[in-house]
Amino acid sequence: MDKRFTEKRKSEHIKLCLSDKVEYYKSNGFENYVFEHCATTEVDIKKIDLGTNFYNKKISFPFIISCMTGGTKEANDINQKLAIAAKELNIPIGVGSQRQALENNNNHDSFKIIRQNAGSVPVLGNLGAAQLVQSAKIIDEVKFLIELIEADVFVIHLNPLQELLQPEGEPNFSGLMKKLEKLTKSISTPVMIKEVGSGISKKSAKKLIEAGVAGIDVAGSGGTSWAAVELLRNKTKNDFLREWGLPTSYCVRKVSELKKKYDFTLVSSGGINSGIDIAKSIALGADLTASARIILNKLVKNDSVGVVNLVYEWFKDVKNIMHLTGASNLKELKKIKLLKSEELH
């Protein structure tokens, strides 16, 4: 494949995510749960602590500006502004797939600009599972990508549905688990696994954790449908795969059950568009939450300030929920039992 296609595809992805209807029609599932009101709460809302640790770094909110872009000229401005927002909020930030950085050095600055503007906040590197499987020198390549952005964590994203529908897709993941296990044993940087919108089941999460993965970002259905993005690129309509995937709430609830046996970081993403989604994610077992497209849209419309204000607004809502449920910190919020909507009838 012509290496120029990678940059072209990334540019198309940005434009489609900003201009077209690419969300799942179905929801992330969080509307099926409600919090039990605590009329006897004694929580002082001014003293609620939202801080947590993310791989040995203290962050101010359990939230990640999720992996979005890099490897194109327009990505420079986007990543710079996202990094500025992440620094002000003191939260982690991910870069988009670094595949282009392995093909040529034309747009290395679009990746480096993250660390240059993010200060000491955690930065997440990123590469696709297809590249992990296909490369004969993947360990050295990942080490290079980590060094390129001074990454604290490295993400391998799983996107079998997207690869299946891409005109230039590479839907061959044969040998994935062996390659993943080799990678986790060969680098000191924690490896996280992230889906891109179709979700990670409990069964898959167990296999990934046993391969040495330190974190799971379920990235369930309910947010951006990358199937929809690729179908738009293909100019294909009414494909049943557009809605393929497991809802985010289901993934979080089931994968969190593995915490009884395994030590790993669990991230809830996929349609996280409010403080209510964040609070419910944590109550269902997530350690952190993450968003991408809504953050990108806010950035384009209102610059870094808009992103910062949005996140502050969300966590103001989280604090209100914690006050009304009797939770003074994130550990206590995790212990709050959500009620299923049908229980209220």
C-alpha positions in Angstrom: 0.0 0.0 0.0 1.2 3.5 -0.8 2.4 5.1 2.5 0.7 8.3 1.5 -2.7 6.6 2.0 -2.2 6.6 5.8 -2.0 10.4 6.0 -4.9 10.8 3.5 -7.0 8.3 5.5 -6.3 10.2 8.8 -7.4 13.5 7.2 -10.6 11.9 5.9 -11.3 10.5 9.4 -11.0 13.9 11.0 -13.3 15.5 8.5 -16.0 12.8 8.7 -15.9 12.9 12.5 -16.5 16.6 12.5 -19.1 16.8 9.7 -21.1 13.7 9.4 -23.5 11.6 11.5 -21.2 8.8 12.7 -22.6 8.1 16.1 -24.2 4.8 16.9 -28.0 4.9 16.7 -28.2 2.7 19.7 -27.1 4.0 23.2 -24.2 3.3 25.4 -26.7 1.7 27.9 -26.2 3.9 30.9 -29.8 5.1 30.7 -30.8 1.7 32.0 -29.3 2.5 35.4 -30.2 5.1 38.1 -28.6 6.1 41.3 -30.2 5.5 44.6 -30.8 8.9 46.3 -29.3 9.2 49.8 -31.5 11.5 51.8 -29.2 11.2 54.8 -26.0 12.2 53.0 -23.4 13.9 55.2 -20.9 14.6 52.3 -19.5 18.1 52.2 -19.5 18.8 48.5 -16.6 21.2 48.9 -14.4 18.5 50.2 -15.1 15.8 47.6 -11.8 14.4 46.2 -11.8 13.5 42.5 -8.0 12.9 42.3 -6.7 9.4 41.5 -3.5 7.7 40.3 -2.7 6.7 36.8 0.3 4.5 36.5 2.2 6.2 39.3 1.2 9.7 38.3 -1.4 11.7 40.3 -4.1 13.2 38.1 -6.9 15.6 39.1 -9.9 13.8 37.4 -10.5 10.2 36.4 -10.7 11.2 32.8 -8.5 10.7 29.7 -8.6 12.8 26.5 -8.7 9.8 24.3 -6.6 8.9 21.3 -7.7 11.0 18.3 -5.2 12.0 15.7 -1.6 12.5 14.5 0.3 12.0 11.3 -1.3 14.9 9.3 -0.7 18.6 9.0 -4.0 19.5 10.5 -3.2 17.2 13.5 -0.5 19.6 14.7 -3.0 22.3 15.7 -5.5 19.8 17.2 -2.9 18.0 19.3 -1.3 21.1 20.5 -4.5 22.5 21.8 -5.6 19.2 23.3 -2.3 18.9 25.1 -2.7 22.5 26.5 -6.1 21.5 27.9 -4.8 18.2 29.3 -2.0 20.1 31.1 -4.4 22.7 32.6 -6.8 19.9 33.8 -3.9 17.6 34.9 -5.3 14.6 33.1 -3.9 12.0 30.7 -4.0 12.5 26.9 -3.6 9.9 24.1 -2.3 10.4 20.6 -3.9 8.9 17.6 -2.4 5.9 15.8 1.4 6.4 15.3 1.5 4.2 12.3 2.3 7.1 10.0 5.4 7.9 12.2 6.8 4.5 11.2 6.3 5.1 7.5 8.1 8.4 7.2 9.1 11.4 9.3 7.0 14.0 7.5 4.6 14.6 10.4 6.6 13.5 13.5 5.9 17.0 14.9 2.2 16.3 15.0 3.0 13.6 17.6 5.9 15.3 19.5 3.8 18.4 20.0 1.7 16.5 22.6 4.5 16.2 25.1 5.9 19.6 24.3 2.6 21.2 25.4 1.3 18.7 28.0 4.0 19.1 30.5 4.3 16.1 32.9 0.8 14.7 32.5 0.6 11.1 31.4 0.8 10.7 27.6 -0.4 7.5 25.9 1.2 6.2 22.7 -0.9 4.3 20.2 -0.6 1.7 17.4 -3.0 -0.7 15.8 -3.2 -4.4 16.3 -2.8 -5.0 12.6 0.7 -3.4 12.7 1.5 -5.4 15.9 0.8 -8.6 14.1 2.4 -7.9 10.8 5.7 -6.3 11.8 8.8 -8.4 12.2 10.5 -5.7 14.3 7.6 -4.5 16.3 9.4 -4.3 19.7 12.0 -1.9 18.3 9.2 0.1 16.5 7.1 0.4 19.7 10.2 1.5 21.6 10.8 4.2 19.0 7.2 5.4 19.2 7.4 5.6 23.0 10.5 7.6 22.8 9.1 9.9 20.1 6.4 11.2 22.4 7.9 10.3 25.8 4.9 8.1 26.4 4.0 6.9 29.9 1.7 4.2 28.6 1.4 2.5 25.2 -2.0 1.6 23.7 -2.6 -1.1 21.2 -6.0 -0.5 19.6 -8.2 -3.4 18.5 -10.3 -2.5 15.4 -11.2 -5.7 13.6 -14.6 -4.3 12.4 -13.0 -1.1 11.1 -10.2 -3.0 9.3 -12.9 -5.2 7.8 -14.8 -2.3 6.3 -11.9 -0.1 5.3 -11.2 0.0 1.5 -7.5 -0.4 2.3 -8.1 -2.4 5.5 -5.9 -5.2 6.8 -8.3 -7.6 8.7 -5.7 -10.2 9.6 -5.0 -10.5 13.3 -3.6 -14.0 13.3 -1.0 -14.4 16.0 -2.3 -11.4 18.0 -2.1 -12.8 21.4 1.5 -14.2 21.0 2.7 -10.9 19.7 1.0 -9.0 22.5 2.5 -11.3 25.1 5.9 -10.8 23.6 5.5 -7.0 23.6 4.4 -6.8 27.2 7.4 -8.9 28.3 9.8 -6.8 26.2 9.1 -3.3 27.2 8.9 -1.6 30.7 6.2 0.8 29.6 2.7 -0.4 30.6 0.6 -1.6 27.7 -3.1 -0.9 27.5 -5.6 -2.3 25.1 -8.3 -0.2 23.6 -11.2 -1.1 21.3 -12.4 1.7 18.9 -16.1 1.4 19.5 -17.3 -2.2 19.3 -16.5 -3.0 22.9 -14.4 -5.6 24.8 -16.1 -8.6 26.4 -15.2 -10.2 29.7 -13.9 -13.2 27.8 -11.6 -11.1 25.6 -10.5 -9.0 28.5 -9.4 -12.1 30.5 -7.2 -13.3 27.5 -5.7 -9.8 27.2 -4.9 -9.5 30.9 -3.3 -12.9 31.0 -1.1 -11.8 28.1 0.4 -9.2 30.3 -1.8 -6.2 29.5 -1.9 -3.6 32.3 -5.2 -1.8 31.3 -8.4 -2.3 29.3 -10.3 0.5 27.7 -13.6 -1.1 26.7 -14.5 1.5 24.1 -18.0 0.1 23.7 -20.8 1.0 21.3 -22.8 4.2 21.9 -20.3 6.8 20.8 -18.6 7.0 17.4 -19.2 4.1 15.1 -16.0 3.6 13.1 -18.0 1.2 11.0 -20.2 4.2 10.0 -17.1 6.3 9.3 -15.7 3.6 6.9 -19.1 3.0 5.3 -19.2 6.7 4.5 -15.8 6.5 3.0 -17.0 3.5 1.0 -20.2 5.4 0.1 -22.1 2.3 1.4 -25.5 2.6 3.0 -27.6 0.3 5.2 -24.9 -2.1 6.1 -26.0 -4.1 9.2 -22.4 -3.9 10.6 -22.9 -0.2 11.3 -24.5 -1.0 14.6 -22.2 -4.0 15.5 -20.8 -4.0 19.0 -21.4 -4.3 22.8 -22.7 -1.3 24.7 -20.2 0.5 26.9 -22.2 0.0 30.2 -22.4 -3.8 29.6 -18.6 -4.0 28.9 -17.7 -2.1 32.0 -20.0 -4.1 34.2 -18.8 -7.5 33.0 -15.1 -6.7 32.6 -15.0 -5.1 36.1 -15.8 -8.6 37.5 -12.3 -9.6 36.6 -10.9 -7.2 39.2 -11.7 -9.9 41.8 -8.8 -11.9 40.5 -6.6 -9.5 38.4 -5.0 -6.2 39.0 -5.5 -3.9 36.0 -6.8 -0.4 35.1 -10.3 -0.3 33.6 -11.3 2.6 31.4 -14.9 3.3 30.3 -15.2 5.0 26.9 -17.7 4.9 24.0 -20.4 7.6 24.2 -19.2 9.2 27.4 -20.8 12.5 26.9 -21.8 13.8 30.4 -21.0 13.8 34.0 -23.8 11.3 34.5 -22.1 8.8 32.1 -18.8 9.3 34.0 -20.4 8.7 37.5 -22.3 5.7 36.3 -19.1 4.3 34.7 -17.3 4.5 38.0 -20.2 3.1 40.0 -20.2 0.1 37.5 -16.5 -0.6 38.1 -14.4 1.7 35.9 -11.3 3.4 37.3 -11.3 6.1 34.6 -13.4 7.3 31.7 -12.4 8.7 28.3 -13.9 10.7 25.4 -12.8 11.7 22.0 -15.2 13.0 19.4 -17.2 15.3 21.7 -13.9 16.7 22.9 -12.7 17.2 19.3 -15.9 19.0 18.4 -15.7 21.2 21.4 -12.1 22.0 20.6 -12.9 23.0 17.0 -15.8 25.3 18.2 -14.3 26.7 21.4 -10.6 26.1 21.4 -8.7 24.6 24.4 -10.8 26.8 26.8 -13.9 25.0 25.6 -12.5 21.6 26.4 -11.3 22.7 29.8 -14.7 24.2 30.6 -16.6 21.1 29.4 -14.5 18.8 31.6 -15.0 21.0 34.6 -18.7 21.1 34.0 -18.9 17.3 33.7 -17.1 16.9 37.0 -19.2 19.5 38.7 -22.1 17.1 37.9 -20.1 14.2 39.2 -19.6 16.0 42.5 -23.3 16.7 42.7 -24.1 13.0 42.1 -21.5 12.0 44.8 -23.1 14.4 47.3 -26.6 13.0 46.6 -25.4 9.4 46.9 -23.2 9.8 50.0 -19.8 9.3 48.3 -17.0 11.6 49.4 -14.3 10.1 47.0 -14.0 7.8 44.0 -13.5 4.7 46.1 -16.8 5.3 47.8 -18.5 6.1 44.5 -17.4 2.7 43.2 -19.2 1.1 46.1 -22.5 2.8 45.2 -25.0 0.3 43.8 -26.8 1.4 40.7 -30.4 0.4 40.4 -31.8 -0.9 37.2 -34.6 1.3 35.8 -37.2 -1.5 35.9 -36.6 -1.8 39.7 -38.3 1.6 40.2 -41.7 0.5 38.9 
